């Protein structure tokens, strides 16, 4: 995502997740790609998935990051709805 090619990053992360299985990190990266493309509903789902599997994964740093971005996605989604009115 450093190159700002979010669609390509999303495709890469999705392929990796399909090959290696779902993890907090994969859901976090997929969520970030959606977030940076302003697809907040998809970002919220991915971040929620990472939180849902947290007991199976002990990577607390990524868990904390997912929680923060999960709530930021909700806030921006709400702001965008108000701007459309």
N, C-alpha and C positions, 0 to 999 in steps of 0.2 A: 504494500500500500504506500510505500515511500514514494513511488513514482506517480501516485495519484491515479492509477489505473484500477479503480475500485471494482468495476465489473469483472476484469480479469482476475483480480485478487479473490473475489467472491467465488468465481469458477474454480480456481486453484484450491481454495480452502474447502470447498464442497467436495471436490474430487478426493482430497486427502482424507476428509472425514469418512467418505464412503469406503475408502480402502482400509483405514485404520480404526474406524469406530468413533463414536461420539465421545467427546471429553469436554471438560470445562473450557480448556484452551481453544478447542476447535469451535465451540459455540460462541466464545468470546470474539474470536477473529471474524467469524461470519457475521456476528452482530455488529461489530465495528465497521465492516464493509457496508452493510445495509445503512447504518447510521450516517456514514460519510456520503452515501448516495441520497440521503434524506428520505429513506424508506423506513420511517420510524416504526410502523406496525411490524415489519419484518425484523427490525432490530430488537424490538421489545420481545418478540417471540424467541429469538435466538438467545438473548440475555436471560430470559425466564427459563429456557431450557438449561442454561449453564447453572443457574441457581438450583434447579430441580435435581440435577445429578450431583450436587455438591457432596452429599454424604459418601458417594462412591469415589471421590477424588479429593486428595488432601492438599491441593494447591491453593492455599488461602489467599495469596496475592492476586491471582486471577479472579478468584471469587469476589474479593473486595472491588476489583476493577469492574467486573460485570455488574455488581450491584449499583455502583455509581452511574454507569452508562445506561443501565436499565431505567433509572429514574430520570436521567437527562432526556432520554428518548420520549418519555411520557410528557415532560414539560414542553419540549419542542413540538411535539405532535399537537398539543393543546394550543400553543401559540400560532401554529400554522392554520388551525381551524378558525381562530379568531381573525386572522388576517384575511381569510377568504370571505368573511361576512361583509 
